[in-house]
Amino acid sequence: MTIDIAQLESGIVKGDRRALSRAITLVESTRADHRAAAAELIEALKGANGVSREALRIGLSGTPGVGKSTFIEGFGGMLTAQGLRVAVLAVDPSSARSGGSILGDKTRMDQLSRDPNAFIRPSPSQTHLGGVGRRSREAVALCEAAGFDVVLIETVGVGQSETVVAEMSDLFVLLLAPAGGDELQGVKRGIMEIADIILINKADGDLKLTARRTCADYSGALRLMRKRPQDPEGFPKAMMVSALESTGMEAAWREMQALTDWRRENGHWAARRAAQARYWFQEEVRQGLLARLETADARAALREMGEKVALGQTTPAIAAAALLEQIGAADAT
């Protein structure tokens, strides 16, 4: 099947949802011809009124059951009510056994999925670590090209591996629930260090007092952490929200805007985008090198070296060095 890049590009720039969906499917494909077409499309959009446009990219992570989908639906609806166009890239975990994903985020965001100013795209994480799909960054670029003002990137969960989402977002929001036991021990320090705003969700009903205490605990913990150069005074900060009652969201949005404006004015926004581009270039090189191990000759050599290591005939380090040297010699010829 021939892929009409010019038609896809035109549809995306016009804000055609079907064209955007087809383009995201294209960039997520692992077929060599699709990868080449996806690269051509992204490059074409750079010259159009597309990727050069900068949407606000917000990475969102949270513990299971914290209410990420409910929060995104309420938060996204609040933004579209203000006239903003919102794209949601929701990454679902893939089964390590079957490779399948449920992809149920659209059904959990029923109202937002029907909003004409919103676009929701669930994607599988496949085997990629970091809480996002390997091609999520390209999907973000496509959403920017389609004219969305805010792109919400929802990760599969929370933990130290979810820090990769910070490499494709302008703001990183960590969503937590009150009454979750020893919260400060339950959340890894790595993700705490990259969070720009911590939102304590479910601050309503009987949990409101508990949410206030949890918020105070996190505020105290954040004050003990080393101040980052990309943060103005008072950031990162912890706040309370209720996705159920839609309270605290406007205040959280104002803080996000204030932080974004400060970073733009002080050069941190452009520097962060440049550093992220460099990171993803290096990641593409790493993935390309790993792909060379998938050739038939490389797999055969890998099995042979693996047998020698298993039988104790050589050590893993020596076998790995020999295999890499063998692959490098093959590439040279």
Secondary structure as UniProt FT lines:
FT   HELIX           5..13
FT   TURN            14..15
FT   HELIX           17..28
FT   HELIX           32..47
FT   TURN            48..49
FT   TURN            51..52
FT   STRAND          56..62
FT   TURN            64..65
FT   HELIX           68..81
FT   TURN            82..83
FT   STRAND          86..92
FT   TURN            96..98
FT   HELIX           105..108
FT   HELIX           110..113
FT   TURN            116..117
FT   STRAND          118..124
FT   TURN            126..127
FT   TURN            134..135
FT   HELIX           136..145
FT   TURN            146..147
FT   STRAND          150..154
FT   HELIX           160..168
FT   STRAND          171..176
FT   HELIX           183..186
FT   HELIX           189..194
FT   STRAND          197..200
FT   HELIX           205..207
FT   HELIX           208..224
FT   TURN            229..230
FT   TURN            233..234
FT   STRAND          237..240
FT   TURN            243..246
FT   HELIX           249..265
FT   TURN            266..267
FT   HELIX           268..291
FT   HELIX           292..294
FT   HELIX           296..310
FT   TURN            311..312
FT   HELIX           316..332
//
